[in-house]
Amino acid sequence: MNIAIICHSMSGNTEEVATLIESTHHHRGDHVVRYDADRVGYREAQSLTTCDLVYFGSYTWADGILPDEMKDTFRLVLKELNVPIRQAAVFGTGDKMFVHFCRAVDEMAYHLSKYGIPLAGELLKIEQSPRNQPFNVQHWAERMAQNVEEGVMHHVDSENQIIVAQTS
C-alpha cells in the first residue's frame, strides 16, 4: 500500500505517534511518505492522490484549537485543490487537563467528512505522549491498514458519530 502521513507537532509527542505509525507500515512492507504540515505545498498535496491511506495528525492547542499549520494544510488540500483522497485516518495528542481533550482530532475528522473523504476507522487520541502505549498506536495503524484492504469505510455524521460502511 501507498501511505502518506501529514502531521504537525510542537512538543514532539505527535511526531512520536507519526513515527510509530510509519514504522508499523514499513514493517508491513508499505511505501510511506511523511510530511510536516507546514511543508505541504502543491506538489506534496497532489501526491496524495496516489495514496491508499493518508494519515492526518496534530496536537490540540490550548483548549481545543487546531493549529494554524494544519488549518492551512486542510485549506490547501481540501478546499483549494480538492485533492481526491481515497481514505484517511486521524490521530492526535492532547492534555486531559483541558475541557476539550484532543478536539483537533474531531475537527480534522469533521473537515475530511465535509469534503466526502471516508475514514479508515476510529479516531486515535493520545494523552500527552505515546511512550507508555506504543502497542496501542501500532495496533491502531494495523487496523487502519486492514480496514483499507478490506474496503471498510467510516463516515462522520453531523453529530460526530462514526458510521461504518463496507464496499466489498
Secondary structure, DSSP 8 states (H G I E B T S, - for coil): -EEEEEEE-SSSHHHHHHHHHHHHHHHHT-EEEEEEGGG--HHHHHHGGG-SEEEEEEE-BTTTB--HHHHHHHIIIIIIS----S-EEEEEEE-TTSSSTTHHHHHHHHHHHHTT--BSS--EEEES-GGG-HHHHHHHHHHHHHHHHHTEEEEE-TTS-EEEEE--
